[in-house]
């Protein structure tokens, strides 16, 4: 899943990927080239956590293609 996140300090694009080793989910910040060390049991848990950050104004899912 790819998200565009509008924050008070700018717009970032992130991917939410499942880790093959333990089936948890992590954010990969494409804009800053950073992999978040946080791990979530489900996509829903990851989105719920995203809503807790005061810098996050809004977010939306965007389409992407893997070639």
Biopython code that builds the backbone (N, CA, C, O; Angstrom):
import numpy as np
from Bio.PDB.StructureBuilder import StructureBuilder

atoms = [
    (1, "UNK", "N", (0.845, -1.164, 0.000)),
    (1, "UNK", "CA", (0.000, 0.000, 0.000)),
    (1, "UNK", "C", (0.899, 1.238, 0.000)),
    (1, "UNK", "O", (1.857, 1.326, 0.768)),
    (2, "UNK", "N", (0.572, 2.189, -0.872)),
    (2, "UNK", "CA", (1.317, 3.436, -0.933)),
    (2, "UNK", "C", (0.430, 4.560, -0.415)),
    (2, "UNK", "O", (-0.737, 4.670, -0.789)),
    (3, "UNK", "N", (1.004, 5.394, 0.455)),
    (3, "UNK", "CA", (0.263, 6.504, 1.032)),
    (3, "UNK", "C", (0.972, 7.818, 0.758)),
    (3, "UNK", "O", (2.201, 7.886, 0.746)),
    (4, "UNK", "N", (0.187, 8.853, 0.538)),
    (4, "UNK", "CA", (0.694, 10.214, 0.497)),
    (4, "UNK", "C", (0.237, 10.847, 1.813)),
    (4, "UNK", "O", (-0.958, 10.903, 2.103)),
    (5, "UNK", "N", (1.199, 11.320, 2.600)),
    (5, "UNK", "CA", (0.887, 11.873, 3.911)),
    (5, "UNK", "C", (1.187, 13.366, 3.903)),
    (5, "UNK", "O", (2.306, 13.790, 3.615)),
    (6, "UNK", "N", (0.180, 14.144, 4.221)),
    (6, "UNK", "CA", (0.359, 15.590, 4.317)),
    (6, "UNK", "C", (0.603, 15.905, 5.788)),
    (6, "UNK", "O", (-0.234, 15.647, 6.653)),
    (7, "UNK", "N", (1.792, 16.478, 6.040)),
    (7, "UNK", "CA", (2.191, 16.810, 7.406)),
    (7, "UNK", "C", (2.407, 18.317, 7.516)),
    (7, "UNK", "O", (2.451, 19.027, 6.512)),
    (8, "UNK", "N", (2.537, 18.775, 8.715)),
    (8, "UNK", "CA", (2.772, 20.205, 8.928)),
    (8, "UNK", "C", (4.109, 20.644, 8.354)),
    (8, "UNK", "O", (4.304, 21.829, 8.087)),
    (9, "UNK", "N", (5.035, 19.709, 8.159)),
    (9, "UNK", "CA", (6.357, 20.047, 7.616)),
    (9, "UNK", "C", (6.545, 19.585, 6.165)),
    (9, "UNK", "O", (7.673, 19.539, 5.676)),
    (10, "UNK", "N", (5.464, 19.248, 5.483)),
    (10, "UNK", "CA", (5.551, 18.869, 4.078)),
    (10, "UNK", "C", (4.774, 17.619, 3.748)),
    (10, "UNK", "O", (4.044, 17.076, 4.577)),
    (11, "UNK", "N", (4.944, 17.175, 2.519)),
    (11, "UNK", "CA", (4.260, 15.978, 2.021)),
    (11, "UNK", "C", (5.295, 14.874, 1.839)),
    (11, "UNK", "O", (6.366, 15.105, 1.279)),
    (12, "UNK", "N", (4.973, 13.684, 2.311)),
    (12, "UNK", "CA", (5.855, 12.535, 2.128)),
    (12, "UNK", "C", (5.064, 11.382, 1.527)),
    (12, "UNK", "O", (3.852, 11.278, 1.718)),
    (13, "UNK", "N", (5.750, 10.535, 0.813)),
    (13, "UNK", "CA", (5.164, 9.306, 0.290)),
    (13, "UNK", "C", (5.793, 8.132, 1.013)),
    (13, "UNK", "O", (7.010, 8.066, 1.181)),
    (14, "UNK", "N", (4.949, 7.210, 1.436)),
    (14, "UNK", "CA", (5.430, 6.036, 2.148)),
    (14, "UNK", "C", (4.786, 4.779, 1.577)),
    (14, "UNK", "O", (3.700, 4.820, 1.000)),
    (15, "UNK", "N", (5.470, 3.685, 1.751)),
    (15, "UNK", "CA", (4.917, 2.368, 1.433)),
    (15, "UNK", "C", (4.709, 1.640, 2.742)),
    (15, "UNK", "O", (5.499, 1.791, 3.674)),
    (16, "UNK", "N", (3.674, 0.869, 2.817)),
    (16, "UNK", "CA", (3.421, 0.021, 3.971)),
    (16, "UNK", "C", (3.567, -1.410, 3.481)),
    (16, "UNK", "O", (2.747, -1.909, 2.710)),
    (17, "UNK", "N", (4.633, -2.063, 3.947)),
    (17, "UNK", "CA", (4.963, -3.398, 3.461)),
    (17, "UNK", "C", (4.926, -4.433, 4.573)),
    (17, "UNK", "O", (5.184, -4.136, 5.739)),
    (18, "UNK", "N", (4.597, -5.660, 4.174)),
    (18, "UNK", "CA", (4.624, -6.793, 5.108)),
    (18, "UNK", "C", (6.039, -7.362, 5.142)),
    (18, "UNK", "O", (6.647, -7.614, 4.102)),
    (19, "UNK", "N", (6.549, -7.558, 6.355)),
    (19, "UNK", "CA", (7.863, -8.168, 6.550)),
    (19, "UNK", "C", (7.726, -9.683, 6.415)),
    (19, "UNK", "O", (6.925, -10.304, 7.113)),
    (20, "UNK", "N", (8.499, -10.261, 5.529)),
    (20, "UNK", "CA", (8.409, -11.706, 5.302)),
    (20, "UNK", "C", (8.876, -12.515, 6.509)),
    (20, "UNK", "O", (8.400, -13.626, 6.741)),
    (21, "UNK", "N", (9.809, -11.951, 7.275)),
    (21, "UNK", "CA", (10.389, -12.715, 8.378)),
    (21, "UNK", "C", (9.411, -12.960, 9.530)),
    (21, "UNK", "O", (9.443, -14.017, 10.160)),
    (22, "UNK", "N", (8.537, -11.974, 9.804)),
    (22, "UNK", "CA", (7.636, -12.145, 10.946)),
    (22, "UNK", "C", (6.186, -11.739, 10.658)),
    (22, "UNK", "O", (5.360, -11.686, 11.569)),
    (23, "UNK", "N", (5.882, -11.452, 9.383)),
    (23, "UNK", "CA", (4.528, -11.090, 8.941)),
    (23, "UNK", "C", (3.963, -9.824, 9.594)),
    (23, "UNK", "O", (2.746, -9.644, 9.646)),
    (24, "UNK", "N", (4.841, -8.950, 10.091)),
    (24, "UNK", "CA", (4.388, -7.657, 10.595)),
    (24, "UNK", "C", (4.477, -6.647, 9.455)),
    (24, "UNK", "O", (4.977, -6.958, 8.375)),
    (25, "UNK", "N", (3.988, -5.442, 9.707)),
    (25, "UNK", "CA", (4.013, -4.387, 8.688)),
    (25, "UNK", "C", (4.885, -3.232, 9.152)),
    (25, "UNK", "O", (4.911, -2.901, 10.337)),
    (26, "UNK", "N", (5.599, -2.618, 8.212)),
    (26, "UNK", "CA", (6.456, -1.471, 8.496)),
    (26, "UNK", "C", (6.270, -0.413, 7.420)),
    (26, "UNK", "O", (5.906, -0.708, 6.282)),
    (27, "UNK", "N", (6.533, 0.842, 7.818)),
    (27, "UNK", "CA", (6.509, 1.952, 6.875)),
    (27, "UNK", "C", (7.882, 2.142, 6.254)),
    (27, "UNK", "O", (8.902, 2.053, 6.937)),
    (28, "UNK", "N", (7.897, 2.403, 4.956)),
    (28, "UNK", "CA", (9.114, 2.789, 4.251)),
    (28, "UNK", "C", (8.854, 4.183, 3.704)),
    (28, "UNK", "O", (8.011, 4.363, 2.825)),
    (29, "UNK", "N", (9.581, 5.171, 4.225)),
    (29, "UNK", "CA", (9.419, 6.551, 3.792)),
    (29, "UNK", "C", (10.222, 6.749, 2.512)),
    (29, "UNK", "O", (11.450, 6.824, 2.552)),
    (30, "UNK", "N", (9.534, 6.834, 1.384)),
    (30, "UNK", "CA", (10.198, 6.985, 0.089)),
    (30, "UNK", "C", (10.808, 8.372, -0.080)),
    (30, "UNK", "O", (11.826, 8.524, -0.756)),
    (31, "UNK", "N", (10.201, 9.373, 0.524)),
    (31, "UNK", "CA", (10.669, 10.742, 0.392)),
    (31, "UNK", "C", (12.001, 10.935, 1.106)),
    (31, "UNK", "O", (12.888, 11.616, 0.592)),
    (32, "UNK", "N", (12.144, 10.349, 2.272)),
    (32, "UNK", "CA", (13.357, 10.545, 3.072)),
    (32, "UNK", "C", (14.311, 9.356, 3.027)),
    (32, "UNK", "O", (15.398, 9.418, 3.601)),
    (33, "UNK", "N", (13.918, 8.268, 2.348)),
    (33, "UNK", "CA", (14.786, 7.098, 2.255)),
    (33, "UNK", "C", (15.016, 6.443, 3.608)),
    (33, "UNK", "O", (16.148, 6.116, 3.963)),
    (34, "UNK", "N", (13.943, 6.252, 4.357)),
    (34, "UNK", "CA", (14.046, 5.748, 5.721)),
    (34, "UNK", "C", (13.068, 4.591, 5.920)),
    (34, "UNK", "O", (11.924, 4.654, 5.470)),
    (35, "UNK", "N", (13.520, 3.544, 6.591)),
    (35, "UNK", "CA", (12.642, 2.440, 6.974)),
    (35, "UNK", "C", (12.357, 2.580, 8.460)),
    (35, "UNK", "O", (13.271, 2.553, 9.284)),
    (36, "UNK", "N", (11.098, 2.730, 8.790)),
    (36, "UNK", "CA", (10.693, 2.891, 10.187)),
    (36, "UNK", "C", (10.934, 1.577, 10.940)),
    (36, "UNK", "O", (10.560, 0.512, 10.449)),
    (37, "UNK", "N", (11.547, 1.637, 12.114)),
    (37, "UNK", "CA", (11.777, 0.410, 12.883)),
    (37, "UNK", "C", (10.509, -0.129, 13.538)),
    (37, "UNK", "O", (10.503, -1.251, 14.044)),
    (38, "UNK", "N", (9.437, 0.660, 13.533)),
    (38, "UNK", "CA", (8.176, 0.220, 14.131)),
    (38, "UNK", "C", (7.606, -0.955, 13.340)),
    (38, "UNK", "O", (7.747, -1.033, 12.120)),
    (39, "UNK", "N", (6.965, -1.858, 14.061)),
    (39, "UNK", "CA", (6.317, -3.000, 13.424)),
    (39, "UNK", "C", (4.892, -3.092, 13.937)),
    (39, "UNK", "O", (4.622, -2.875, 15.118)),
    (40, "UNK", "N", (3.978, -3.421, 13.018)),
    (40, "UNK", "CA", (2.559, -3.490, 13.344)),
    (40, "UNK", "C", (2.005, -4.839, 12.930)),
    (40, "UNK", "O", (2.420, -5.402, 11.917)),
    (41, "UNK", "N", (1.066, -5.361, 13.712)),
    (41, "UNK", "CA", (0.478, -6.670, 13.413)),
    (41, "UNK", "C", (-0.362, -6.654, 12.155)),
    (41, "UNK", "O", (-0.396, -7.637, 11.414)),
    (42, "UNK", "N", (-1.050, -5.531, 11.903)),
    (42, "UNK", "CA", (-1.922, -5.433, 10.741)),
    (42, "UNK", "C", (-1.789, -4.048, 10.112)),
    (42, "UNK", "O", (-1.235, -3.129, 10.715)),
    (43, "UNK", "N", (-2.302, -3.916, 8.898)),
    (43, "UNK", "CA", (-2.337, -2.610, 8.237)),
    (43, "UNK", "C", (-3.205, -1.653, 9.055)),
    (43, "UNK", "O", (-2.886, -0.471, 9.182)),
    (44, "UNK", "N", (-4.285, -2.163, 9.598)),
    (44, "UNK", "CA", (-5.178, -1.326, 10.402)),
    (44, "UNK", "C", (-4.466, -0.745, 11.612)),
    (44, "UNK", "O", (-4.678, 0.416, 11.961)),
    (45, "UNK", "N", (-3.614, -1.553, 12.259)),
    (45, "UNK", "CA", (-2.837, -1.060, 13.399)),
    (45, "UNK", "C", (-1.856, 0.029, 12.956)),
    (45, "UNK", "O", (-1.651, 1.007, 13.676)),
    (46, "UNK", "N", (-1.261, -0.134, 11.794)),
    (46, "UNK", "CA", (-0.310, 0.857, 11.286)),
    (46, "UNK", "C", (-1.015, 2.180, 10.991)),
    (46, "UNK", "O", (-0.492, 3.245, 11.319)),
    (47, "UNK", "N", (-2.185, 2.122, 10.381)),
    (47, "UNK", "CA", (-2.948, 3.338, 10.079)),
    (47, "UNK", "C", (-3.405, 4.010, 11.368)),
    (47, "UNK", "O", (-3.353, 5.235, 11.483)),
    (48, "UNK", "N", (-3.846, 3.225, 12.324)),
    (48, "UNK", "CA", (-4.272, 3.780, 13.612)),
    (48, "UNK", "C", (-3.113, 4.519, 14.275)),
    (48, "UNK", "O", (-3.310, 5.595, 14.841)),
    (49, "UNK", "N", (-1.916, 3.959, 14.213)),
    (49, "UNK", "CA", (-0.736, 4.605, 14.784)),
    (49, "UNK", "C", (-0.419, 5.908, 14.052)),
    (49, "UNK", "O", (-0.047, 6.899, 14.680)),
    (50, "UNK", "N", (-0.565, 5.908, 12.737)),
    (50, "UNK", "CA", (-0.307, 7.102, 11.930)),
    (50, "UNK", "C", (-1.181, 8.270, 12.389)),
    (50, "UNK", "O", (-0.733, 9.417, 12.404)),
    (51, "UNK", "N", (-2.404, 7.981, 12.754)),
    (51, "UNK", "CA", (-3.344, 9.021, 13.175)),
    (51, "UNK", "C", (-2.957, 9.667, 14.505)),
    (51, "UNK", "O", (-3.484, 10.724, 14.852)),
    (52, "UNK", "N", (-2.049, 9.049, 15.247)),
    (52, "UNK", "CA", (-1.626, 9.578, 16.548)),
    (52, "UNK", "C", (-0.561, 10.663, 16.453)),
    (52, "UNK", "O", (-0.293, 11.340, 17.446)),
    (53, "UNK", "N", (0.053, 10.847, 15.284)),
    (53, "UNK", "CA", (1.134, 11.818, 15.146)),
    (53, "UNK", "C", (0.564, 13.218, 14.927)),
    (53, "UNK", "O", (-0.199, 13.430, 13.985)),
    (54, "UNK", "N", (0.924, 14.180, 15.788)),
    (54, "UNK", "CA", (0.370, 15.526, 15.680)),
    (54, "UNK", "C", (0.750, 16.243, 14.386)),
    (54, "UNK", "O", (0.031, 17.146, 13.959)),
    (55, "UNK", "N", (1.865, 15.864, 13.748)),
    (55, "UNK", "CA", (2.279, 16.508, 12.496)),
    (55, "UNK", "C", (1.441, 16.064, 11.299)),
    (55, "UNK", "O", (1.430, 16.743, 10.272)),
    (56, "UNK", "N", (0.744, 14.943, 11.415)),
    (56, "UNK", "CA", (-0.041, 14.410, 10.303)),
    (56, "UNK", "C", (-1.367, 15.168, 10.204)),
    (56, "UNK", "O", (-2.183, 15.158, 11.125)),
    (57, "UNK", "N", (-1.552, 15.826, 9.057)),
    (57, "UNK", "CA", (-2.791, 16.558, 8.803)),
    (57, "UNK", "C", (-3.808, 15.635, 8.135)),
    (57, "UNK", "O", (-4.967, 15.564, 8.544)),
    (58, "UNK", "N", (-3.349, 14.928, 7.096)),
    (58, "UNK", "CA", (-4.216, 13.986, 6.391)),
    (58, "UNK", "C", (-3.342, 13.003, 5.612)),
    (58, "UNK", "O", (-2.128, 13.172, 5.504)),
    (59, "UNK", "N", (-3.983, 11.992, 5.083)),
    (59, "UNK", "CA", (-3.287, 11.009, 4.252)),
    (59, "UNK", "C", (-4.298, 10.423, 3.284)),
    (59, "UNK", "O", (-5.510, 10.487, 3.490)),
    (60, "UNK", "N", (-3.753, 9.851, 2.222)),
    (60, "UNK", "CA", (-4.615, 9.160, 1.263)),
    (60, "UNK", "C", (-3.814, 8.031, 0.619)),
    (60, "UNK", "O", (-2.596, 8.114, 0.461)),
    (61, "UNK", "N", (-4.527, 6.993, 0.261)),
    (61, "UNK", "CA", (-3.900, 5.890, -0.447)),
    (61, "UNK", "C", (-3.759, 6.277, -1.899)),
    (61, "UNK", "O", (-4.690, 6.824, -2.491)),
    (62, "UNK", "N", (-2.603, 5.999, -2.483)),
    (62, "UNK", "CA", (-2.377, 6.279, -3.894)),
    (62, "UNK", "C", (-2.002, 4.987, -4.603)),
    (62, "UNK", "O", (-1.423, 4.077, -4.010)),
    (63, "UNK", "N", (-2.340, 4.927, -5.870)),
    (63, "UNK", "CA", (-2.018, 3.739, -6.666)),
    (63, "UNK", "C", (-0.552, 3.754, -7.044)),
    (63, "UNK", "O", (0.047, 4.814, -7.223)),
    (64, "UNK", "N", (0.011, 2.585, -7.160)),
    (64, "UNK", "CA", (1.362, 2.461, -7.682)),
    (64, "UNK", "C", (1.475, 1.151, -8.424)),
    (64, "UNK", "O", (0.711, 0.216, -8.189)),
    (65, "UNK", "N", (2.436, 1.096, -9.321)),
    (65, "UNK", "CA", (2.661, -0.101, -10.119)),
    (65, "UNK", "C", (4.064, -0.618, -9.865)),
    (65, "UNK", "O", (5.025, 0.149, -9.803)),
    (66, "UNK", "N", (4.166, -1.908, -9.721)),
    (66, "UNK", "CA", (5.464, -2.561, -9.577)),
    (66, "UNK", "C", (5.774, -3.216, -10.911)),
    (66, "UNK", "O", (4.995, -4.032, -11.405)),
    (67, "UNK", "N", (6.899, -2.862, -11.487)),
    (67, "UNK", "CA", (7.268, -3.400, -12.808)),
    (67, "UNK", "C", (8.348, -4.449, -12.635)),
    (67, "UNK", "O", (8.806, -5.031, -13.618)),
]
sb = StructureBuilder()
sb.init_structure("model")
sb.init_model(0)
sb.init_chain("A")
sb.init_seg("    ")
for serial, (resi, resn, name, xyz) in enumerate(atoms, 1):
    if name == "N":
        sb.init_residue(resn, " ", resi, " ")
    sb.init_atom(name, np.array(xyz, "f"), 0.0, 1.0, " ", f" {name:<3s}", serial, name[0])
structure = sb.get_structure()
